[in-house]
Amino acid sequence: LVVDEIGYLPVVPGGGNLFFQLVNARYEKGAMILTSNRGFAEWGEVFGDPVVATALLDRLLHHAVVVQIEGSSYRLRQHADLVPEHVRSKALINPPPPPKKRGRPAGLKSTDQDAG
């Protein structure tokens, strides 16, 4: 089961309890992948109930591998020049690096051995 962007939209009242029931039913029975731009400390706010958030995290983190990704937005980096500076600095959006040159490095010549 993949649940993407936890915390992106507000959780409706009672939604935290329903999500807990789902997680609890899958606990130690099936794999889950979750993504969120919110830290675990914010999950009480996300779900509107710190007790539900703690119970969720207890089950989710028991056998978890947590991968924390920080850095520039992959989706926005091509348009970083369109994002205002004060937003860019908060969102860690940086322009993309110049493209890598492809092909044979300068100064090398083709030989008969390359054709083999």
N, C-alpha and C positions, 0 to 999 in steps of 0.2 A: 504494500500500500504506500503510495506517495502522496504526501500532503504538502503543497507548495504555498509559501508566503503566509505562514502563521503570523497573525498580528498586523497584516497589511490592512485588512478591513476589520472594523469592530465586531466582536463576537456578541451576538444577540443574547439577551437574558436567557439563561438556561442552556445556552449553547456550550458553555464550558463543561457542564455536567454531561451533556450528550457526547461531547468529544472524549471526556474521561471514560465513559462507558465503552466507546469504541476502542480506545487504547487498552483499557482493562481486558476487554474480550480478546484482543490480539496478544496480550502480554505473554511472552515466552511461547507463543504459538506461530507467529508469522512476523516476517520482517516489515519494518516501516522505515521510510525515508521522509524526513521533515526538513523544510527550509523555512527560515525566518530572518528578517532583518532586525529582529528584536532580541536582546540578550535575555538569558534565563531570569535575571533579576526583574525584568519587566513583565514576565508572564502573569503575575498576579493582576496587574493592570490590564493586560490583554484580555484575560478571561473574566475579569471583574470579580475575582475571588481568589485571594492568596492560598486558601486551603485547597481548592481544586487545582490550582497551578502546582502546588507542592506535590499533591498526589500524582498528577500527570508526570511531572519531572522525575519523581521517584521511580515510576515504572519505565518511562522512556530512557532514562540514563543508566538503568541497571546493567544492561548489556551493550550499551551504546558505544559507538565510535563517533566522537564529535569532531567535525572538521570546521574550523573557524576560518573564514576567508575575509581578508581585509584588503582594501586597496580601491583602485579606480573602478568606476562602473564600466563594465564591458560594453553595455549597450549604448551608453552616452559618450564614450570616448571619441567616436568619430565626429561628434558634433559639439565638442567641448567649447569651441570658440563661440557658439551660440548661447551658452549658459552664462548668466551673469557671474562675475567674479565672486561675489559674496556667497552665492549658492555653490559654485564650483569648489571653493575651499572647504565648505562643510560636507559636501558629498564626495570629496576625494576624486573628482573627475579631472583627468588629465588628458591632453591630446595624445593621439596614438604616436608611437615612435615611427620614424621614417621607415619605409619598406626596405627589407633586406634585398641586396642585389643578388640576382641569380646568375648562374652560369659559371664559367671558368674564371678564376682570379686573374686580374690583369698581369701581363708579363709571361704567362704560361702559354706555350705553343703546343698544338696538337702534334702527336707523333704517331708512327705506325703502330706502336704498342697500344695506343688508345683505341684503335680501330678493331682490335681483336675481339 
